Amino acid sequence: MTLSKNKKAILALADGTVFEGHSFGAEGESIGEVVFNTSMCGYQEVLTDPSYKGQMVAMTYTQIGNYGVDEEDIESNKLWLEGFIVKEYCDYPSNWRAKETLGNYLKRNNIVGIKSIDTRALTRHLRDNGAMNGVISTLGLDPVRLVKKAKEFPSMAGLDLAKEVTCKESYRWNQGLWDLEEGYGHGSRPQFTVIAYDFGMKFNILRNLINVGCDVTVVPASTSAEDVLKMNPDGIFLSNGPGDPDAVTYAIENVRKLIGKKPIFGICLGHQILGLALGGKTYKLKFGHHGGNQPVKDLTTNKVEITSQNHGFAVDVDSLKGIAELTHVNLNDKTVEGLAHTKLPLFSVQYHPEASPGPHDSSYLFKRFTDMMEGKWNFKSI
């Protein structure tokens, strides 16, 4: 493990705000929407979450890299984000599971990083002014040029990024949840067949489905409803993913055709696509929710759970009046965190019950999905 060189780097935002720091990871120039993540740990899962495609992530926790990187804590087979922003980078990790430093990991995967900037000031700026495009550069350090480049870059609104992160062909998944002694297991004997649409799938979602007795086949985002119904699954799962849900028109149309045919469970982008397929609307949040400490109330049980979240868009619940009911609400800003159809077997949540990284308060939702496939749970029975 080697010390990172203190080469100068700049983060320039589209509104003209500039932060000077030092480079770590790959050198070069990268552009994307800048968002902040409030998790204290889990940076490797953040790096490999396909939902961050098109974005540069600033970690609000001050020390990043202190437990290194290993081959098990990944959520996909590559790093998807455009850049990584930290205050204090640790080049000497202390963890028996670590295989390499975070800096080497970023460099090997060609991800540009910037350290030694005031991430608290950056977070306050994004919170007050909203998420915006930015450029990280270790090459040409002219702030005027970089700000201009950030201004001219397309916004996240209107972008279909699911097509860029989805799998190319369908595959079976059989890996269960991780255990300290055994590593990743294979779950119990499957009782339900599930087709999972991949809009930017996280591995831990699939592991949780395996853990509750599902036989899971993952299909590309553009798979037709007709092809899914030919497989005759017990249920259909809609995954998380990046970009603007309104732009994923093919998925909205396919899900619309599946409504009422099979039980459906959606998470994050899958939740938004399901809301649109039901005839609802979505809108872009000012700075989104990214992190592992968001309080959510389950209105079906009146229990509060601390959740992991990563989204920049939300469903307008008023647009679904008479069709779906609010089941979960964010206690910070009262935005929609869950919906269920009033008559049909389908429900969805905006947050991440697989919580990787994050707390495990919401893992009960996977059992709720299997209960729905068995006919034991629906919104009418509450």
N, C-alpha and C positions, 0 to 999 in steps of 0.2 A: 504494500500500500504506500502510495507516494503523496507528498504534499501537493496541493493545488497551487499553481503559480498565480500571483496576484496581478493578472493582466486586467486592464481597465475594461469596463463594459458599461453600456448605457441602456436604460429603459426609458423610452419616449412614448408618451400617451398622445392620443389624437387631439386632446384639448390643449396641448402645448406644455403639459407638465413633464418634467424630465428628472429622472433619478440616476445618479452616478454610483457605480459600484464596481465589483470585480467579477471576472469570468470564472465559472467552474463548469465542468462537463465539456460538451463540444464547443468549439469556437465557430463563429459565423454570425448570421443574421436571421432572425425569425420574427414572424408577425402573427397576431391572433387577437382574440378578445381577451382582455385581462380580467380575471375574477380572483376572489380570495377564498381560501378554504380554512375553516376554523378548527380542524382536527389537530390534536396534539401529537398524534402518531399516525401511521398508515400511509406514509408518503409513497411507498412502493405500489400499494394498491391504487393510489391516486394516479400515479404515472401510467399504469397499465389499464386504467378505466377508459374504454372507448368513448364514453360520454364526454370526455374532455377534448375530443377531436375539434380542432379549430380554436382552442383556447390556450392561454398561458396562465398558469396557476401560481398565485402567491400564497405561501403558507403563513398564517398569522402567528403560529407558535414559533418562538425565537430560535430554537436549536434544532436543526434538521440534518440528518445523516448520522446521528450518534449511535444507531444500532445497525448501520450498514444495509446491505442488500443480500437476499438469499434467493434460491431458485423456487421456493415454495409459495411465497407471498405475492403471487401475481394474479391478476384478474383477466388477462388475455395474453396472447402470444407476442405482443409487441407494446411499445410505448406510443401513445396516441397524441398526447398533448403537444403544443407547439413550442413551449418554453417553460422554464421552472424558475421561480423567484423566491429567495430566502433571505433572512437577515443574517444568521450566523450558521455557516456550513461547517460540520465536523468531519474532518478527513481521517480521524482515528476512531473508527467505530468500536464499541465494546459490547459484543454479543456473541455467544457461542455458535449461533446459527449463521452469522455473517460470512459471506463468501467473497465479497468485494465492497469497495467504497461506493457511495452514492455518486460521487464525481466520476469514477471510472464507468459506472453503469450508464450514466447520461452520455458520456463521451462515446462509449461503445455503441450506443443506439442513436447517436447523432442528434441529441437534444441539447439545445443551447440553454445554459443556466446563468443566472446572475445572483451574486451574494453581496453581503455587506451594504444593503440599502435599508432604509427605515420602512419596514413592512407595516408598522403601525400607522405611519403617515399615509402610506399607499392605501391601506385598507380604509382609513377614514375618508380619503379622497374618493375612492370608488363607492363607498357607502353614501356619501353626500351627492355625488355627481352621476352615479350609475356606472355599470360595467361599460368599458369602451375599448376600442382597438389600441394596441400598443406594439412597439417594436423593441426587441432586445438585439443589440449589436455589440460584437467585439471587434468589428472591422472598421468601417467608416464611422467615426464617432461625431459627425456633424449633427447636432441636435435639430437644426432647422430641416435638414433632409429627412431625418428619421420621423419627425412629427408630421411632415408632409406625406410620407409614405403611409403612416398610420391613418391619417385622415382619408386617404384615397382608397383604403382597403375596404371591401364590402362588409356590411354589418352582418351579424348572425341571423337577423330576421330574413326569412325567405330562402335560407340555405337548407337543402336536403343533404345532410351528412351521413344519414343512415346507409345510403348506397355505397359510401366509401369505407365503412367499417364492417359491414355485414359479411358473413361467410360466403364463399363462392359456391359451395354445394352443401347439401344436407349431410348430417353425421349423427351418430348415436353418442350419448354421453353416459358414463357409468361411474364417475368418480364422486364419492360422498364427502362428508365434512372431515376436517382435519382433526387429528387427535395427537396429543403430546407423545404418547407411547407408540402409536401405530402409524402416524402420518395420515395420509388421505385414505379413507375407507371406501366401501362400495355400497353402503346403505343396507336396508333390509330387502327382502324379496319384493319385487315390484307388484303392486296391486292395480295401478292405473297407468294407462298409456297417455302421454302428453306430447303434443306438438308445440315446440317453442319457436316463435318467430324471433330471429336475430336482427335487431335494429342497432346492436352495439352491446351484445351480451356480456355480462360479467360472469366469470366462472362460478363464483360463490352462490349465485342464484341457482345455477344448475345443480350444484352440490346440495343445496337445501331441498330442491325438488326430489333428488335421489333419496335424501334422508327421510322424507315422508312417504316413500314407497312408490315413486313415479318411475316409469320407464320412459326416458326422454329422448326424442329425436329433434334436433335443431335444424331449422330450415332457413334459407336466405330470406331477406326482407321482402323480396318481390314475389315470393311463392304464391300462386293463385289460391283462392278459397276453394276452388274445385279440387285442386290437387291435395289440399289438406283434408278435405272431407272424404276423399277416396281412401285415405289412411285410417279413417274411422277411429279417431282418438277418443279417449274419455273426456279430455279437456284440452284447451288451447291456452298457451301462455304468450304474452306480449312483453318483450324485454325493454330494458332501458336503452338509451342511445343519445347521440348528439344532435344539435341543430334545431331547426324550426319544425314543429310537428305539422303545421299547415302545409309545408312543402312536400311531405311524404304522402302524396295524393294516392299512389298505388296501394299503399298499406291501408289507408283510410277506407278505400273502396273494398279491398279484400276483407277487412274486419267487418265492415257493414254487412257483407254477404254471410258472414259467420255468426252474426248475432242471432240468438234464438235457436241455433243449430246445435251448439255445444256449450258447456260451461267455459267461461273465459276469465282469466286473471291477468291484469296488466300492472306493470311497475314502471314508474317514471315516464319516459317517452311512450311506452306502451299504454300507460294511463291516459296520456294526452291524446293519443291516436284513438283510443276507445271512446273518449269523450267526443271527439270530432266525428267518429263513425256514428255515434248516437244522435248527431245533429247539433252538438254544442259548439262552443267557440273557445279559442285559447288566446292568450295575450302574453307579451314579454314583460317579465319582472324588471324592476329598476336595476338590481344587482344580483338577483337570484339567491338561492340557498345552497351553500356548499360547505359541508362539514359534518361532524359527528355528534352535535349537541343541540339539535333542534327539538323543542318540546311539541308534541302532537297529542291531541285528545281523540280517543276512539269514542265517538258518540254512541256506538252500539253497546258499549260496556261502561262508559263514563270513566275509563281509566286513562291516565296520562303516561305516555311513553317518551323516552328520549331516543331520537332517531338520527340516522345517517341520511344526508340529502345531497343531491347534486343536480340542480336544474335551474334553467333560466327562463322557463315559460311556465304558465299555470293555466288550469281550466277555469272558465267562467261558469260558476255553478248556476247562476241565474239563467243561463242559456239552455239549461237542461231541466227546467221546471216541468214537473209532470212526467218526466222520463226517468231520471235518476235522482237519488237522494244523497245528500252529504253524509258521509260516515266518519270522516276524520278531518280535523281542522288544525292548522298551525296556530299555536298559542302566542307566537310573537307578532304575526301580522294578519291573522285570521284568514289566510289564503287556503284554498282547497287542498287537502292532503289525501282524500279518499272519497270514492263514489261507489254506489251500488244501484243496480237497476231495481225498480220497484216491483217488477213482475218476473223478469228473466234471470237465469243463473249466471250473473256476471258481476264482477267488482274489480276495483283497481285502486292503487295507492300511488301518490306522487313521490313518496320517499323510498328508502331502500331497506326492506326488512331483512335482506341478507347481510347488511351492515358490515361491509368489508372495505374500508375500516369503519369502525363504529360500534355502538352498543347493540345488544341482542334482544332488546325489549320487544321487538316487533316480529320475531321469528314465528310467532303463532299464526301469522297470515298464511303460511304455507300449509298448515294443517286446516285452516279455514278453506283453502282451495280444494283439498282432498275431501273435506266434509261436503263441499258443494258438489263435487263429482259423484258423491254417494247420495246426494239429495238430502243431506242433513242440515245444510245451512243455506239460507237465503234471507234477503232483507225483509221479506214479508213475515218471517218467523220471529223477528225481534220484538 
